[in-house]
C-alpha cells in the first residue's frame, strides 16, 4: 500500500507542478478584457463588483496582491490566483480518475498489483494532462476570473466524495461529508458551478449506503440531489436574506424599531434554532440529523464571506455596483434582479405582443426613518390570446432578438413560430452552437478565435483559406484524437463499472446540457461562453483517461508475461493526445506578452483634459479603465461614467460623490427626480401642439425639477413625465466658450449662441446615448440631456470636458 500511495502522491504532485509551470509561463501579466480588470481592482481594494459578486475570490485575490512588489505587478499576482487554483484542479482531477479507475480494475485497497497500479496511474496521468491543455480550461487558468477557482472547488468536492466512499469508519465518513458541505459553502462566494455537481454526488452516497440499489432508488437519489441544489440556490443563498429582509421591514416599518433590528432578530433566531437542533440530535442520538445540521451550519459559515459585500459597500468605494449597503439592497444584489429573468418550463413565444405592465411586488429602499416603497416590479401583460408553450426556448420579444430567432429558424416575417421551431432552435442553436461547438473545440479542433468560429475537423483541416484565417493562432487541429480516446474510455467504463459510468455521465450532463436548459440563452451573446461548461469537459477528461485502460487491454495478449508492459505502452502512446493539445494550443493561450487592454485604457485616459469626463458603454470599455485608476493610480482625476448604469439611481448618487481625485458631478437634480420607479425612468415624447419652435432646455429642466403637472402623463398603471417637443434648444455662453480655448481660432466665426437638438425615437431613458442629435444631424456619443445640463452649470475651478 505504501509503495502505491507514495507513487500516486508523487505523480499527482508532479502533474500539479507541470500545470503550475504551464499556466505560470502563459499567464497574462496585466488585466485582460471583460471582467478581469474589474475583479483585479475589486480584489486590490476590496470593492464591490457586479452582482452577485464573488467575495471569497476577492479575499483570496487581496491576499495574493499583498505579495506584489509594486502596483504594476498587482494584476499578475491576482492572475496567479487562477494559476494556482487551476493547477490544484488538475491535481484533484488526477486523484479522482485514479479513485474511479480503482473500481474498474477492482484493486483492493493496500494490495494493488503492479499492473493495476500502472493502469490507475496511467489513466489519471493522461486524463489530467488532457484537461490541462484543453482550450476552455486553459483560457480561464491564466486570468483573474472566477471560473478557475470555481473549477477547483468542483474538483476537490468530487475527489472528497470519492474518498468518502472508501472510508468504512462512519464517524470519519461523516466528518468528510461536513468538510464537503463547508467547501460548498465557500464556493458560493466564488461561483455556483460547484453546486450543479450535487446530484451526481448523491449517486455516490446512494451506492455506498444501499447495497441493494434499484432504478427507482437511483432516480430518487438524483431527485434528492436536485432538492439539495434547490435548497441551497433558492432557500439559502437568496432565501435566508429575503426572509431576513421581511423581518427587517416588519420590525422597522411595523414596530417602529431602528434599522437593523429585524436582521439582528432573524440572525439570533436562526442561530438559536441551529444550536437547539444540534443539542436535540445529540441527546436523542440522531446521527443523520446531527450530520445534516452540522453540514448546514458549515455551509452557512462558508457563505458568510458575503458579509464582505455589505461591509465594504457601506464605505462607498469607487467601485460599488448596486450599492448593496443595506439588507434590502443586498437581497436584490444576490438575486441579480438587474439582469431580469427567463422562462424555463412554461412561457410565451417570441412573437407575443407586449401590451403593458402591471404592478408586481413592491421594491423597497431605505428612507430616513423606515423603508419606503420606491417602485413596483413590472409584470408584463401580453395581448389576449397570446400563445404559450412548455419549455419556451425562443421567448424574447426584443425586436433584434425576434429577427435573429426568425433567421435561425428559417421563418419569414409573417410566419408564426410553432413548438417544432422552438425545439429546433434549442437543438440547433442552444445545444449545437452554444454547447457542442464548444465541446468539439476542446476535443476535436477549432477554426480560429474570430466570432462564431466553427469546429476544425480532420476532414476540413486542409481547406484553402485566406492567410488571415490559415495563420490564426487559435486554429488548432487535434485530429479528433481526444474525442476518440474519450469515447473509447466511456464505453470501457460502462463495460467495467456501470455505477461509476453513471456518476461521470450525470456529472457530464449536469455541467453541460443541463446548464444549457437552465440558462436558456438568447439568440446572441456579447462573447463566446465556453468557459461556463468546463465542468462537462472535466468529466469528459476522465473518460479520456479511461481510454488508456481500453488500449492496454488490446496489448495484453502481446505482453502476457509482463504485467506492466501493456499499460505502460498504452500510457506512452496516449501521451500523444495531450502532447498534440499542448503543441497546438500553446501559441493562442500564451498571454505572457499581452498588454494591449491596459495600454489602450491608459491612452484613453491620457487623451483627456484634467478633471475630464469619459463616457463608456460596456465591460471592455470600462473595466480596464477601472483597473488602471484603482490599482495603478493612473489619471484618477478623470471621472469614468458608464452609460449602461445611468438608468439606476444608485449610480447617479455615486456620480455626485468625490471619487479618488475626481470631483463630484454638479448634478442639481434631486434624488426624487431620478429615483428608480419615479416619473423619469422613461420619458416619452408627447407633443404639445401649443408649443411653437424649440423648447428651451433650461425651461424643461426646471419643469422636471419642479415635478410640474404640465409635462406629466397618466398611464394604465402609473404616471410618467414627457417631452412635449422633439426640438430643444440650449443657450450658450459664447464669451465663456471663447475664453476657455475649446473653440479653435479658425472656427470662432462659426460659433453660434444657441444649440438646437432634435429628439430621436419616442422615448428617452436616463442612460440614452443617442437620444438627441444637434442641428445638421451630427450624432454625439454621450447622453445629451446630461451633457448640456453639465455644460449649463458653472463648474468650480476649471472647465470639465468630455474626452475626445
MOSUL-V793542 format. One record per helix or strand of 2 or more residues. SS is the DSSP state (helix for helix, strand for strand). FROM is the first residue (numbers start at 1). LEN is the number of residues. Records with the same first field share a line. If there is no record, write none. Layout:
SS = FROM-LEN / FROM-LEN
This chain:
helix = 2-25 / 36-10 / 55-11 / 71-35 / 114-19 / 135-7 / 146-21 / 170-19 / 193-4 / 198-12 / 215-40 / 261-23 / 287-27 / 321-3 / 327-8 / 337-3 / 399-11 / 419-25 / 467-4 / 481-16 / 498-13 / 513-7 / 530-26 / 565-25 / 596-11 / 619-12 / 643-3 / 649-7 / 671-4 / 697-9 / 709-3 / 734-7 / 745-6 / 784-9
strand = 346-3 / 354-13 / 371-12 / 388-3 / 445-2 / 476-2 / 613-4 / 639-4 / 682-4 / 695-2 / 712-3 / 719-5 / 727-5 / 754-6 / 763-3 / 772-3 / 778-2
